[in-house]
């Protein structure tokens, strides 16, 4: 898996999935720090070379950098799963978590994106 921020890390860990995005990249994005070129190159290669089965994209914190990663994932045909830091409207905690898990499973098994809940 690849991610923009650590918001989905617990979910990935619970599912036994590996996040190939370095925590430093996630932390820099989360904190609004400019990414070193090595991180950008690594993330782009994870997506373009299909080294990941899905891309978890934080829908609530977006920037030109995260948008560029999203565009790369789409072009490469890597399924995108939108994840959220806070519960979206219309969900209970349980229904929110189940929706995220189902979206991730759908991405992995059917290569279908669920960018927004």
N, C-alpha and C positions, 0 to 999 in steps of 0.2 A: 504494500500500500504506500501511497504518498499522501501528504497532507499539507495544508497551508499553516495550520496552527495546532497546538496540542489539545484542542477542544475535543477531538475524537480519540485521543490516545487511550483513555481507559476502556472505551468500547473495543478498540482493536486488541488491546491486551486481554480483555475478557474473552474475546473470540479466538485467541491464540494466533492472531495475525501479526505479521512483522511490519512495522512502519520503517520504510527505507529512507524517509526524509530525516536528515539529521536534526536533533533537538535544537541545535544552535540556529538553524534556519527558521524553525518554528518560533523560537523565542525572539529572534530579530524581527520577524513579521509581527508577532504579537505586541512587541514593544515599539513598533514604528521605526526601527533602525534600518538603515540602508544595508542591503545584503551584499556580502563580498561576492565578486564575480564567480568564485569557485562554487558557491551555493547555487547560484542561478544556473550555471552550467550543469551541475549535478542534477538538480530538479528537472531541468529540461530534458536531460538524457534519460532519466527514469521514465518520463512520460513518452518521449518520442521513440525510444527503443523498446517500449512495452515491457519494461522490467517490473512494472506494477500491475495489479489486476484492477485497481480502482484508485480514484483520486478523491480524497475527502476535502471538501472546500467549505471553509467557514463563511456562511452566508451573511453573518452579522458584522464582519470586519473585512472590508474589501479595499483594495488599493489598485493602483496601476500595475504593481508587481503581481499581486494575486490574480488580477484579471488576465495578465499575460500567461500565467501558469494555467489558468482555466482555459484560455484559448488554445494553448498547446495541447492540453489533454483532449479537448474536443476534436482538434485536427487529427490527432493521433488515434482517435477512436477509443481512448481510455474512458471507461464509464466514470461519471462524476456523481458523487453523493454529497448533497448539501447537508452540513451539520450546523448546529446552533448552540450558542453559549447559554442562551436563556430560552425558556419554553415558548414556542410559538403559540399564538392565539388559537383557541379552540381545542387544545390538547390538555389532558391530564398528564401528570408526570409519566405514568405507566404507558399511556397511549403514545406519548412522544418518544419514549425510549424504544417501544416496539416498532414504531414507524421508522426510526433510524436503523434498527437492526434489520428490518425487512428490506429497506432500501439498499443496505450494504450487501445483504445476501443476494438480492436481485442483480446488483452490479456484478458480483462475483460469478454467479451461476448463469445469468442470462445476458450479461454485458449490456444492461439497461441502466441509463442514468436516471437519477431522481435528484435533480438539482435543488428543488424546493419542496418542502412538505406542504 
